[in-house]
Structure formats: structure tokens, C-alpha cells
Amino acid sequence: MLSKRLISLLTVVLLCSNLSAQSIIKEHSAKKASIYSAIVPGMGQFYNKKYWKIPLIYAALGSAFYAARWNQSEYEHYLLAYQYRTDDIESTVDPYVNRYTESNLITIKDYYRKNKDLAYIISAGLYLMNILDASVDAHLFDFEVSDDLSLAVRPEMLNNNHQAIPGISLTLNWH
């Protein structure tokens, strides 16, 4: 009776130790990388260990937002100049009296407004590309490319109906 209990106990201990000794494969999650990049741009690239992409993301987003802000300030400047031109108040000073007509001021104002809107659209596109890049990188995180990938090009004589025809043989090796 004691030997059966001892054998049972020993079996359970060995099974438990065998289970804990197995390595747990940690899967790299594309969903996590996407969520991280959606919360903080560049955080998904950090999760994917693609640290060199983070400064590029912030430079691109910063440039787009800078362009949007600069175009906004120019738009406000020419809008104010147009308002000074058309307000019929003698005390306001129009800085572009002899340089631009009213239609020129409207055209310039619309130009900067359109560029501001375009810069915000580009910013949104860059933000979405950041998320997409993190997701794709996470999907390809465990993808291995062997160093033993080669293409051999050799001349070869092909036999066709008892005739020797010169040709080229392409052999692709991967392991």
C-alpha cells in the first residue's frame, strides 16, 4: 500500500516537474503593437524592438504639425489683412495697401487655409501609417530569413529531340 502511494506521488512529482520544465513560447502580438502605437506614436515600434524608427516617426509627425501650424498663422495673417481692407474703419492700417488687391488677399488666404488642411490630413495619414507599420512589423517579428539563400546561374546544354541546345540554368537554394 505504501509503495503504491510512493509510486503515485513520484509519478505526480515527475509529471509536474516535466510540465514546468517545458519552455513557454511567447508569441509577439500584432494587436498589442497596434494598440501601443495608437496610444503613443512609436510605442509599437519600441515593442517590436525597431528603435531606429521612433525618431523618424516623430520627425515626420512634427514636420507635418509644424507645417500645419505655420500655414494656420499665415492664414490668420492674411485673413486679418483682408478684414482690415474691408472693414471701412479709418483707424485700421492695411499693411498691403499698394501690394495686393482684395482678390489677391482672398486667394492668398485660401491658399494657406488649403495647405493647413492638407498638412493635418498628412498628419493623420502618418499617424495611421505608424499604427500599420507597428502591426506589420509585429506580424513579421518571428519571421526568419536564412543566411543560406542563394541563386546559382550556370550555362547548361539542354537535350531536346536528340539536339543539344545551349541554355541557362537557374538554381535557387534555401534552407
C-alpha positions in Angstrom: 0.0 0.0 0.0 2.8 2.4 0.9 4.7 1.5 -2.3 1.6 2.4 -4.4 1.3 5.8 -2.7 5.0 6.3 -3.1 4.9 5.4 -6.8 1.8 7.7 -7.3 3.5 10.6 -5.5 6.7 10.1 -7.5 4.7 10.0 -10.8 2.8 13.2 -9.9 6.1 15.0 -9.0 7.8 13.9 -12.2 4.8 14.9 -14.3 4.7 18.3 -12.6 8.4 18.9 -13.0 8.2 17.9 -16.6 5.4 20.4 -17.3 7.2 23.2 -15.6 10.4 22.5 -17.5 8.8 23.0 -20.8 9.6 26.3 -22.3 6.6 28.6 -22.9 6.7 30.1 -26.3 5.9 33.8 -26.0 4.1 35.0 -29.1 4.7 38.5 -30.4 1.3 40.2 -30.6 0.4 42.4 -33.6 -2.7 43.6 -31.7 -0.6 44.8 -28.8 1.8 46.6 -31.2 -1.1 48.3 -32.9 -2.7 49.4 -29.7 0.6 50.7 -28.3 1.2 52.7 -31.5 -2.4 54.1 -31.4 -2.0 55.3 -27.8 1.5 56.7 -28.2 3.1 57.0 -31.7 6.3 55.0 -31.8 5.5 52.8 -28.8 4.5 49.9 -31.1 7.9 50.2 -32.8 9.5 50.1 -29.3 7.5 46.9 -28.5 8.8 45.4 -31.8 12.4 46.4 -30.9 12.6 48.7 -34.0 14.1 51.6 -32.1 15.5 53.4 -35.1 12.0 54.1 -36.5 10.9 56.1 -33.5 12.9 59.3 -34.3 11.6 59.0 -37.9 8.0 58.9 -36.8 8.4 61.9 -34.5 10.3 63.9 -37.2 7.6 63.2 -39.7 4.7 64.0 -37.4 6.5 67.0 -36.0 7.2 68.3 -39.5 3.5 67.9 -40.6 2.2 69.6 -37.5 4.8 72.4 -37.9 3.6 72.9 -41.4 0.0 73.0 -40.3 0.7 75.5 -37.6 2.8 77.7 -39.9 0.1 77.7 -42.6 -2.5 78.5 -39.9 -0.6 81.5 -38.7 -0.1 82.7 -42.3 -3.8 82.2 -43.0 -4.8 84.2 -39.9 -2.3 87.0 -41.0 -3.9 87.3 -44.5 -7.4 87.0 -43.1 -6.7 89.9 -40.8 -5.3 91.9 -43.7 -8.4 91.2 -45.7 -10.6 92.2 -42.8 -8.6 95.5 -42.4 -9.1 96.2 -46.1 -12.9 95.6 -46.0 -13.9 97.0 -42.6 -14.3 100.6 -43.7 -12.8 102.0 -40.5 -10.3 104.8 -41.0 -8.2 103.9 -37.9 -7.2 100.4 -39.1 -3.9 100.3 -41.1 -3.8 97.9 -44.1 -0.2 96.6 -44.4 -0.7 95.6 -48.1 -2.3 98.8 -49.5 -0.2 99.0 -52.6 0.9 95.4 -52.8 -2.3 93.2 -53.1 -5.8 93.7 -54.2 -8.8 92.3 -52.3 -9.0 89.3 -54.6 -5.2 88.7 -54.2 -5.7 88.7 -50.4 -8.6 86.2 -50.7 -6.5 84.0 -53.0 -3.5 84.0 -50.6 -5.8 83.4 -47.6 -7.4 80.4 -49.3 -4.0 79.1 -50.3 -2.8 78.9 -46.8 -6.1 77.5 -45.5 -5.9 74.7 -48.1 -2.3 74.0 -47.2 -3.1 73.9 -43.4 -5.9 71.4 -44.1 -3.6 69.3 -46.3 -0.9 69.3 -43.5 -3.5 68.0 -41.0 -4.6 65.3 -43.4 -0.9 64.3 -43.9 -0.5 64.2 -40.1 -3.5 61.8 -39.8 -2.0 59.7 -42.6 1.3 59.5 -40.9 -0.3 58.5 -37.6 -2.2 55.7 -39.3 1.0 54.6 -41.1 2.7 54.4 -37.7 0.0 52.0 -36.5 0.1 50.0 -39.7 3.9 49.8 -39.6 3.8 48.5 -36.0 1.3 45.9 -36.9 3.2 44.6 -39.9 6.5 44.6 -38.0 4.8 42.6 -35.2 3.4 40.0 -37.7 6.9 39.6 -39.2 8.8 39.7 -35.9 9.4 35.9 -35.7 10.0 35.5 -39.5 13.5 34.2 -40.0 15.5 34.7 -43.2 18.3 32.2 -43.5 21.7 33.3 -44.5 21.9 30.3 -46.8 19.7 31.8 -49.5 21.5 31.6 -52.9 20.8 31.7 -56.6 23.1 29.9 -58.9 23.3 30.8 -62.5 25.2 28.3 -64.8 25.3 27.7 -68.5 23.9 24.3 -69.5 23.3 22.2 -72.6 19.7 21.0 -72.9 18.8 17.9 -74.8 15.7 18.3 -77.0 14.9 15.7 -79.6 18.5 14.5 -79.7 19.7 18.0 -80.2 22.0 19.9 -77.8 20.6 23.4 -77.2 22.6 25.9 -75.1 20.7 27.4 -72.2 21.0 28.9 -68.7 20.2 27.0 -65.5 18.9 28.9 -62.5 19.0 27.1 -59.2 17.5 28.6 -56.0 18.7 27.1 -52.7 17.1 27.8 -49.4 17.3 26.0 -46.1 
